[in-house]
Amino acid sequence: MRCFRVVLILCAMLPLGKHAFSQSTTLDSLLRSLQSAKTDTSRVTLNYEIEAALVAYDLQRASYYLENGFRLATTIGSPYLISKYFHLKASLLTSEAKYSEALKMCDSAIASSNSLLQRGSNDKDILNKCQLDIAQTLITKGLVYAKQFEYNESIKCYVESIKMFEKIDDVSNNASVAHIYTSISSNYFELEQYELALEYDKQALQFLDQNKDVDLFVIGHLFVADDYSSLSQFDSAFLYLDRIRPIVEALRKPNLNVRYHYILGGIYRKRKQWKKALDNFQEANLSAKINGDDFQILNSAEGIAASYLELGDLEKAKTMATFALHESDRLKIAFIKLQALQLLMKIEERSGDVAKAYQYQTQYVYLSDSLNKEKVQRQMHETEMRYQSEKKQNEIVQLEKDKQIQSLSIHQKSTLNYILLGSLAVVLLVGFLLYRNYRQKQKLQQQTIAQLEKDKQLMTVDAMLKGQEEERSRLARELHDGLGGMLSGVKYSLNNMKDNLIVTPDNMAVFERSLDMIDTSIKELRRVAHNMMPEMLVKFGLDEALKEYTNSIAATKLLRVKYQSFGMQDRIESSSEIIVYRIVQELLNNVLKHASASEVLVQLIREQNRLNVLVEDNGKGFDPAILENNRGAGWTNIRSRVDYLKGHLDIHSDIGKGTSVSIEFNI
């Protein structure tokens, strides 16, 4: 029955059977997305997702995409994506059965995520992802320990993982928490501590919802029934099986049928109700064949053989037991081979063939001794691990005691030296404080002078920017209200004259062209006035103004512009709005003039008192080093405006890979 639980857990973890086609479709979609990805961040994420899709059946390709993603993450310097690599690598090493390396990688992954959590971030999504990565890696670590038969260490990791999921407090993780509880239960089951196994399986049921994942809901009840059966509490086992019987019968899923009827057959077998046991084992065997599950075909065949033996049908019992023996050899499942040998020994003994019975008995004893030896070795290994752990702890305690004794001895020896050197230290300290005070005054004076100069520069820049914006506003009003009004008046007068004049067709064509030119002039005048001081910016703020501006560029069909904003519901200070608008306006002008791009992303993200502006294009790119000596008005204006708002400007660009400009302000 222990192997039965392992198979159920593996079925919950791996995409088998009918899900294989869905997984293949997902992989194809991910590979296509990787080819068309525009940013390095997207490429890293897609490489990681492809690795996760491949790890179940192609470890070599999975490793290739994981390492490729890590190289890109290192290039762009993303702390979270670098940390994510360690978590995925730990899981991959576990799948490759490299358990020592996997444990080291688990520790590195957890340390990396803890470092990010301690560093702190305003991005709650990143913090939640770090906590989730730690929780999942603790599950991986627990699985590795279980594979090495270190069940106590495995349970410690699973408990820590549950604590981490409790911190995250997200109901979408309930299935993961249930899986952890069943993993703890399976460890106790292996240690033959069935009451503890039952306790944790019952806790797992609290996190399973029939409406969200009916398969896991059924499997959770099967685990509890299996625990009660192992404790010979058959009435309780029947109670949990009866709860899920209508679900199993309604769904008619072979994978659930085989496990339900196998456990039910096992209970009837223990109660020596052999006809009912036979019926259920046969039902399990039929479902296992439909599902193509070799292990369950073999497992149920052994139960059928045992039932036929006790019902007196020795011929059928021998046929099924022989099948179980051969298949257990092929599948290398030792404990079922042991059961098959025991059955064949009893069958031949009842048939009167003592020689064959003795043959099977000899094989049974040899295999039983081998399995017992393996079990003893595992127990010795666990005892050795506990001993080594206690030994290390005792050594640490002893070292702490030795350190305290040594510290006391040094303290006593150094007391006299402290007294003798005390006077000299006081003199040196006074001299040092006087010198430091003098240096501090000099430093404060220099800082004051530097701050005054900086304030003077900022006042100059402030006056210049305000002057520019005021002049822009004045010119915009005069152009719109003065010259614009005059042109509109001329147009109105000419329209009135048109119907009252008698002119030749040629002259009328010239007259119409003149009216069109006046219309064009009025539109151009309005466009210039709008760009000098956008009405949307004054009335509705930065978000709406940039949205209108990017839409106007997109309407020209020269460039696809994608505009995104987050947290911009409340307006910022008007002078800051104007400066940020001018910065984005200048950056988009640079894209149009120099980038040869087909697509550009403009993104504004506001988090409390921080504003992040991102302009990213897919153009030809350039070497950012050339900006150090650039004296052009565009970049000079951008830098002066960023400095005025005390912002931070970050430029990433490679030849042929586009340009990303990120600016962060405290507002």
C-alpha positions in Angstrom: 0.0 0.0 0.0 3.0 2.4 0.5 3.9 2.3 -3.1 0.2 3.0 -3.9 0.5 6.4 -2.1 3.7 7.3 -3.9 2.0 6.6 -7.3 -0.9 8.8 -6.3 1.4 11.7 -5.4 3.4 11.4 -8.6 0.1 11.4 -10.6 -0.8 14.7 -9.0 2.6 16.2 -9.9 3.3 14.9 -13.4 1.3 15.7 -16.6 0.5 12.2 -17.8 -1.9 10.5 -20.2 -4.6 12.7 -21.7 -2.8 15.9 -20.5 0.3 15.2 -22.7 -1.3 16.7 -25.9 -2.3 19.9 -23.9 1.3 20.2 -22.6 2.7 19.8 -26.2 0.3 22.5 -27.4 1.4 24.8 -24.6 5.1 24.2 -25.4 4.6 25.0 -29.1 2.8 28.2 -28.1 5.7 29.2 -25.7 8.3 28.5 -28.4 6.5 30.8 -30.9 6.2 33.5 -28.2 9.9 33.3 -27.5 10.7 33.9 -31.2 8.6 37.0 -31.3 9.5 38.4 -27.8 10.4 42.1 -27.9 12.2 42.6 -24.5 14.9 40.7 -22.6 12.6 40.4 -19.6 10.0 38.6 -21.7 12.7 36.3 -23.1 13.9 35.3 -19.7 10.4 34.6 -18.5 9.5 32.5 -21.6 12.8 30.5 -21.3 11.8 29.6 -17.7 8.3 28.7 -18.7 9.6 26.4 -21.5 11.9 24.7 -19.0 9.0 24.0 -16.7 7.0 22.5 -19.6 9.9 20.2 -20.6 11.2 19.1 -17.2 8.7 16.2 -16.9 10.0 14.4 -20.0 13.1 16.0 -21.6 15.6 17.0 -19.0 18.4 17.9 -21.5 16.2 20.4 -23.4 14.8 21.7 -20.1 18.4 22.4 -18.9 19.3 24.2 -22.1 16.4 26.7 -21.9 16.9 27.2 -18.1 20.6 28.1 -18.6 19.7 30.3 -21.6 17.2 32.2 -19.4 19.8 32.6 -16.7 22.3 34.2 -19.0 19.8 36.7 -20.2 18.7 37.4 -16.6 22.4 38.1 -15.6 22.8 40.4 -18.6 19.8 42.6 -17.7 20.7 42.4 -14.0 17.2 41.5 -12.7 17.6 40.3 -9.1 14.3 38.5 -9.0 14.8 36.6 -12.3 18.4 35.6 -11.2 16.9 34.3 -7.9 14.1 32.5 -9.8 16.9 30.5 -11.7 18.2 28.9 -8.4 14.7 27.7 -7.5 14.1 26.1 -11.0 17.6 24.6 -11.0 17.0 22.9 -7.7 13.9 21.3 -9.1 15.7 20.2 -12.3 18.5 18.6 -10.3 16.0 16.7 -8.2 14.4 15.3 -11.4 17.9 14.3 -12.5 18.4 12.4 -9.2 21.4 14.6 -8.3 20.3 14.9 -4.8 23.4 16.3 -3.1 23.6 19.1 -5.7 19.9 19.6 -5.5 20.1 20.2 -1.7 22.9 22.8 -2.1 20.9 24.6 -4.9 17.8 24.6 -2.6 19.8 26.4 0.1 21.2 28.9 -2.5 17.7 29.5 -3.8 16.2 30.1 -0.4 19.1 32.4 0.6 18.7 34.4 -2.6 14.9 35.0 -2.1 15.4 35.8 1.6 18.0 38.4 0.5 15.4 40.1 -1.8 12.8 40.0 1.0 15.2 41.7 3.5 16.1 44.3 0.9 12.5 45.2 0.6 10.5 46.4 -2.3 7.4 48.5 -3.1 6.3 45.8 -5.6 4.1 43.5 -3.5 3.8 41.2 -6.4 7.6 40.5 -6.4 7.6 40.0 -2.6 4.7 37.5 -2.9 6.6 35.7 -5.7 9.7 35.5 -3.5 7.7 34.0 -0.6 6.0 31.5 -3.0 9.4 30.5 -4.5 10.7 29.8 -1.0 7.7 27.7 -0.1 7.9 25.6 -3.3 11.7 25.1 -2.9 11.1 23.9 0.6 8.8 21.3 -0.9 11.5 20.3 -3.3 14.0 20.0 -0.5 11.6 17.9 1.5 11.2 15.6 -1.5 14.9 15.2 -1.9 15.3 14.2 1.8 12.5 11.7 1.4 14.2 10.2 -1.7 17.3 9.7 0.6 15.1 8.1 3.3 15.8 11.0 5.7 12.1 11.3 6.6 12.6 13.5 9.7 14.5 16.2 7.8 11.9 15.9 5.0 9.1 16.6 7.4 10.9 19.7 8.8 11.1 21.1 5.3 7.4 20.5 4.7 6.4 22.2 7.9 8.5 25.2 7.1 6.8 25.3 3.7 3.4 25.3 5.3 4.4 28.3 7.5 5.5 30.2 4.4 2.2 29.5 2.6 0.4 30.8 5.7 2.3 34.1 5.4 1.2 34.4 1.8 -2.4 33.8 2.7 -3.8 33.1 -0.8 -6.6 30.6 -1.2 -5.2 29.7 -4.7 -2.4 27.9 -2.9 -4.8 25.5 -1.0 -4.0 22.6 -3.4 -0.2 23.1 -2.7 -0.8 23.1 1.1 -2.9 20.0 0.8 -0.1 18.3 -1.2 2.4 19.2 1.6 0.2 17.6 4.2 -0.2 14.4 2.2 3.6 14.4 1.6 4.1 14.6 5.4 1.6 11.8 5.8 3.4 9.6 3.3 6.6 10.1 5.3 4.9 8.9 8.5 3.3 6.1 6.5 6.8 5.0 5.4 7.9 5.1 9.1 4.8 3.0 9.8 3.4 5.7 12.1 -0.1 5.4 10.8 -1.9 7.5 13.4 0.3 10.5 12.5 -0.2 9.8 8.8 -4.0 9.9 9.4 -3.7 13.2 11.3 -2.0 14.9 8.4 -4.2 13.4 5.7 -7.2 14.7 7.6 -5.6 18.2 7.6 -5.1 17.9 3.9 -8.8 17.4 3.4 -9.6 20.8 4.8 -7.8 22.4 1.9 -9.4 20.4 -0.9 -12.5 21.7 -2.7 -14.7 19.2 -4.7 -15.8 22.0 -7.0 -12.3 23.1 -7.9 -10.4 19.8 -8.3 -12.6 16.7 -7.9 -9.7 14.3 -8.6 -7.6 15.7 -5.7 -10.7 15.7 -3.5 -11.3 11.9 -4.2 -7.6 11.1 -3.7 -7.5 12.9 -0.3 -10.4 10.7 0.9 -8.6 7.6 -0.4 -5.6 8.5 1.6 -7.6 8.8 4.8 -9.4 5.5 4.1 -6.0 3.9 3.5 -4.8 5.2 6.9 -7.8 3.8 8.7 -7.4 0.5 6.9 -3.7 0.3 8.1 -5.0 0.9 11.6 -7.6 -1.9 11.2 -10.4 0.7 11.7 -12.5 -0.6 8.9 -15.8 1.1 9.7 -14.1 4.5 9.6 -12.4 3.5 6.3 -15.8 2.6 4.8 -17.2 5.9 6.0 -14.7 7.9 3.9 -15.1 5.6 0.9 -18.9 5.9 1.0 -18.5 9.8 0.8 -16.7 9.6 -2.5 -18.5 6.5 -4.0 -21.2 8.6 -5.8 -18.5 10.9 -7.3 -16.4 7.9 -8.5 -19.4 6.2 -10.0 -20.6 9.4 -11.7 -17.3 10.4 -13.2 -16.3 6.9 -14.3 -12.7 7.9 -14.6 -10.4 4.9 -14.9 -7.6 6.5 -12.8 -10.0 7.1 -9.9 -11.9 3.7 -10.3 -8.7 1.7 -10.1 -7.6 3.3 -6.8 -11.0 3.3 -5.2 -11.7 -0.4 -5.9 -8.1 -1.4 -5.0 -8.4 0.2 -1.5 -11.9 -1.3 -1.1 -10.6 -4.7 -2.2 -7.7 -4.4 0.3 -10.1 -3.8 3.2 -12.3 -6.8 2.3 -9.1 -8.8 2.0 -8.0 -7.9 5.5 -11.5 -8.8 6.7 -11.3 -12.1 4.8 -14.4 -11.4 2.8 -12.8 -12.9 -0.3 -15.7 -12.8 -2.8 -16.1 -9.0 -2.3 -12.3 -8.6 -2.3 -12.2 -10.5 -5.7 -14.9 -8.4 -7.2 -13.2 -5.1 -6.3 -9.7 -6.3 -7.4 -11.1 -7.4 -10.7 -12.8 -4.0 -11.2 -9.5 -2.3 -10.3 -7.7 -4.5 -12.8 -10.1 -3.7 -15.6 -9.8 0.1 -15.0 -6.0 -0.2 -14.8 -6.0 -1.8 -18.2 -8.2 0.9 -19.7 -5.8 3.5 -18.2 -2.7 1.7 -19.3 -1.3 1.7 -15.7 1.2 -1.2 -15.5 1.7 -0.8 -11.8 -2.0 -1.0 -10.9 -2.5 -3.9 -13.3 0.2 -5.7 -11.4 -1.0 -4.6 -8.0 -4.6 -5.7 -8.6 -3.5 -9.0 -10.2 -1.7 -9.9 -7.0 -5.0 -9.2 -5.1 -7.0 -11.3 -7.5 -4.5 -14.2 -7.1 -4.8 -14.0 -3.3 -8.6 -14.0 -3.5 -8.8 -17.0 -5.9 -6.4 -18.9 -3.5 -8.7 -18.4 -0.5 -11.8 -19.2 -2.5 -10.2 -22.5 -3.6 -9.7 -21.8 -7.3 -6.0 -22.8 -7.4 -5.7 -22.8 -11.2 -6.9 -19.2 -11.6 -4.9 -18.2 -8.5 -1.7 -19.7 -10.1 -2.3 -18.0 -13.4 -2.6 -14.6 -11.8 0.2 -15.1 -9.3 2.6 -16.2 -12.1 1.6 -13.1 -14.1 2.3 -11.0 -11.1 5.7 -12.6 -10.6 6.8 -12.1 -14.2 5.5 -8.5 -14.4 7.0 -7.5 -11.0 10.4 -8.7 -12.4 9.9 -6.7 -15.6 8.8 -3.5 -13.7 11.4 -4.2 -10.9 8.8 -3.9 -8.1 10.3 -6.0 -5.3 7.5 -5.9 -2.7 4.9 -7.3 -5.2 7.4 -9.9 -6.4 7.7 -11.0 -2.7 3.9 -11.3 -2.4 3.7 -13.2 -5.6 6.3 -15.7 -4.5 4.5 -16.2 -1.2 1.2 -16.9 -3.0 2.9 -19.4 -5.4 4.5 -21.2 -2.5 1.0 -21.6 -0.8 -0.6 -22.6 -4.2 1.9 -25.3 -4.9 1.8 -26.5 -1.3 -2.0 -26.9 -1.5 -1.7 -28.6 -4.9 0.7 -31.1 -3.4 3.8 -30.1 -5.4 6.2 -29.8 -2.5 9.3 -29.4 -4.7 8.0 -26.3 -6.4 6.7 -25.0 -3.1 10.2 -25.3 -1.7 11.6 -23.6 -4.8 9.3 -20.6 -4.3 10.0 -20.6 -0.6 13.8 -20.4 -1.2 13.3 -17.4 -3.6 10.9 -15.8 -1.1 13.3 -16.1 1.8 16.2 -14.7 -0.2 14.2 -11.7 -1.5 12.7 -11.1 2.0 16.2 -11.0 3.5 17.4 -8.6 0.9 14.5 -6.2 1.5 14.9 -6.5 5.3 18.6 -5.7 4.9 17.7 -2.7 2.8 15.2 -1.5 5.4 17.8 -2.0 8.2 20.3 -0.1 6.2 17.9 2.8 5.8 17.1 2.8 9.5 20.9 2.7 10.3 21.3 5.6 7.9 18.6 7.6 9.6 20.1 6.8 13.1 23.6 7.8 11.8 22.2 11.1 10.5 20.5 11.8 13.8 23.7 10.9 15.6 25.8 13.2 13.4 23.3 16.0 13.9 23.3 15.7 17.7 27.1 15.4 17.6 27.4 18.6 15.7 25.0 20.3 18.1 27.1 19.1 21.1 30.3 20.3 19.4 28.7 23.7 18.9 27.7 23.9 22.6 31.2 22.9 23.6 32.8 25.4 21.4 30.6 28.1 22.8 31.6 27.1 26.3 35.3 27.1 25.4 34.9 30.5 23.8 33.3 31.9 27.0 36.2 30.5 29.1 38.8 31.9 26.7 37.0 35.2 26.7 37.1 35.4 30.5 40.8 34.6 30.6 41.6 37.2 28.0 39.5 39.7 29.9 41.4 39.1 33.1 44.8 39.4 31.4 43.8 42.5 29.5 42.3 44.4 32.5 45.7 45.6 33.7 46.7 46.6 30.1 43.5 48.6 29.9 44.3 50.5 33.1 47.8 51.3 32.0 46.7 52.4 28.6 43.7 54.3 29.8 45.4 57.6 30.4 47.1 57.5 27.1 43.9 56.6 25.4 42.1 59.6 27.0 44.9 62.0 25.8 44.7 60.5 22.2 40.9 60.6 22.3 40.9 64.3 23.2 43.4 65.1 20.5 41.4 63.1 18.0 38.1 64.8 18.9 39.7 68.2 18.6 41.1 67.3 15.2 37.9 65.7 14.1 35.9 68.8 15.2 38.2 71.0 13.1 37.9 68.7 10.0 34.1 68.5 10.5 33.8 72.3 10.5 35.8 72.4 7.3 33.7 69.7 5.7 30.4 71.4 6.7 31.7 74.7 5.2 32.5 72.9 1.9 29.1 71.1 1.9 27.3 74.4 2.6 29.1 76.1 -0.3 28.4 73.2 -2.6 24.7 73.2 -1.5 24.4 76.9 -2.1 25.9 76.5 -5.6 23.6 73.7 -6.3 20.6 75.7 -5.1 21.7 78.6 -7.2 21.9 76.3 -10.3 18.4 74.8 -9.5 17.0 78.3 -9.1 18.5 79.2 -12.5 17.0 76.1 -14.1 13.7 76.7 -12.3 13.5 80.3 -13.6 14.5 79.1 -17.1 11.9 76.3 -17.2 9.2 78.6 -15.8 10.1 81.3 -18.3 10.0 78.8 -21.1 6.6 77.4 -20.1 5.1 80.9 -19.5 6.4 82.1 -22.9 5.0 78.9 -24.5 1.6 79.6 -22.8 1.6 83.2 -23.9 2.5 82.4 -27.5 -0.1 79.6 -27.5 -2.8 81.9 -26.3 -1.8 84.7 -28.7 -1.6 82.3 -31.7 -4.9 80.7 -30.8 -6.9 83.8 -29.8 -5.2 86.4 -32.0 -3.9 85.0 -35.2 -6.3 82.0 -35.1 -9.3 84.4 -34.6 -8.2 86.6 -37.5 -7.8 83.6 -39.9 -11.2 82.3 -38.9 -12.6 85.7 -39.6 -11.0 85.9 -43.0 -12.3 82.4 -43.8 -15.9 83.4 -42.7 -15.7 86.6 -44.9 -14.5 84.8 -47.9 -17.2 82.1 -47.5 -19.8 84.9 -47.5 -18.3 86.5 -50.6 -18.1 83.3 -52.5 -21.8 83.2 -53.2 -22.1 86.9 -54.1 -19.2 87.0 -56.6 -19.4 86.3 -60.3 -16.1 84.8 -61.4 -14.9 82.5 -64.0 -14.5 78.8 -63.3 -10.7 79.1 -63.3 -10.8 82.0 -60.8 -13.3 80.0 -58.7 -10.9 77.1 -58.5 -8.1 79.5 -57.3 -10.6 80.9 -54.8 -11.4 77.4 -53.4 -7.7 76.5 -53.1 -7.2 79.8 -51.2 -10.0 78.7 -48.7 -8.4 75.3 -48.4 -5.0 76.9 -47.6 -6.7 79.1 -44.9 -8.2 75.9 -43.4 -4.8 74.2 -43.4 -3.2 77.2 -41.8 -5.8 77.3 -39.1 -5.3 73.6 -38.3 -1.5 74.0 -38.3 -1.8 77.0 -36.1 -4.0 75.0 -33.6 -1.6 72.1 -33.7 1.4 74.4 -32.9 -0.5 76.1 -30.1 -1.6 72.8 -28.7 2.0 71.4 -28.7 3.2 74.6 -27.0 0.7 74.2 -24.1 -1.7 71.2 -24.4 -5.2 72.0 -23.2 -5.6 68.4 -22.0 -2.5 68.8 -19.7 -3.9 71.9 -18.0 -7.5 70.6 -17.7 -7.2 66.9 -17.1 -3.6 66.3 -16.1 -0.5 64.3 -17.2 -2.2 60.9 -17.8 -4.9 62.1 -20.2 -2.5 64.5 -21.9 0.1 61.8 -22.7 -2.7 59.5 -23.8 -4.0 62.1 -26.3 -0.4 62.9 -27.4 0.5 59.2 -28.1 -2.8 58.7 -29.9 -2.1 61.6 -32.1 1.3 60.0 -33.1 -0.3 56.6 -33.6 -2.9 58.3 -35.9 -0.1 59.4 -38.3 0.6 55.6 -39.0 4.3 56.4 -38.7 4.7 54.5 -35.5 2.6 52.1 -33.3 2.5 53.6 -29.9 1.4 51.5 -26.8 0.5 53.7 -23.8 0.1 52.2 -20.3 -0.4 53.9 -16.9 -0.8 52.6 -13.4 -1.6 54.5 -10.2 -2.2 57.8 -12.1 -5.8 58.4 -10.8 -4.7 61.4 -8.7 -2.9 64.3 -10.3 0.6 65.4 -9.3 1.9 69.0 -8.9 1.2 71.0 -12.1 4.8 72.1 -12.7 6.0 68.5 -12.4 3.3 67.4 -14.8 4.6 69.9 -17.4 8.2 68.8 -17.0 7.4 65.1 -17.2 5.2 65.8 -20.3 8.1 67.7 -22.0 10.5 64.8 -21.2 8.2 62.2 -22.8 7.5 64.5 -25.7 11.3 64.9 -26.4 11.9 61.2 -26.0 9.2 60.3 -28.6 10.5 63.0 -31.0 13.9 61.3 -30.7 12.3 57.9 -31.5 10.6 59.4 -34.6 13.7 61.2 -35.8 16.5 58.7 -35.1 15.3 55.2 -34.0 13.8 53.9 -37.3 11.4 52.0 -35.0 8.0 50.5 -35.8 6.7 50.2 -32.2 7.2 52.1 -29.0 6.0 51.5 -25.4 5.3 54.5 -23.1 4.6 53.5 -19.5 3.9 55.5 -16.4 3.8 53.8 -13.0 3.1 55.7 -9.8 3.7 54.0 -6.4 3.0 56.3 -3.5 5.6 59.1 -3.8 7.5 57.5 -6.7 6.9 57.9 -10.4 8.6 55.7 -13.0 8.6 56.7 -16.7 9.6 54.1 -19.3 9.9 54.7 -23.0 11.0 51.6 -24.9 11.3 51.1 -28.7 12.3 48.3 -31.1 14.5 50.5 -33.3 18.0 50.3 -34.4 19.6 51.2 -31.1 22.8 53.0 -30.4 25.8 53.1 -28.1 24.8 55.0 -24.9 28.4 56.1 -24.4 28.1 58.7 -27.2 25.6 60.6 -25.0 28.4 61.6 -22.7 29.8 64.0 -25.3 26.5 64.9 -26.9 25.7 68.6 -26.9 22.4 68.4 -28.7 19.5 70.4 -27.3 17.2 67.4 -27.0 19.3 65.3 -24.5 20.5 68.4 -22.8 16.9 69.5 -22.1 16.0 66.0 -20.9 18.9 65.8 -18.5 18.3 69.3 -17.1 14.6 68.5 -16.5 15.4 65.2 -14.9 18.0 66.9 -12.6 15.6 69.6 -11.8 13.1 67.0 -10.4 16.0 65.2 -8.8 15.3 62.1 -10.8 17.4 59.1 -11.9 17.9 58.5 -15.7 18.8 55.0 -16.9 19.4 54.2 -20.6 19.8 50.7 -22.0 20.5 50.2 -25.7 22.2 47.8 -28.0 22.8 48.1 -31.8 19.9 46.4 -33.5 18.0 45.6 -30.3 16.2 48.9 -29.6 16.4 51.4 -26.7 14.9 51.5 -23.2 14.9 54.8 -21.3 13.8 54.5 -17.6 13.4 57.6 -15.4 12.4 57.5 -11.7 11.2 60.5 -9.8 10.3 61.2 -6.2 7.2 63.4 -6.4 
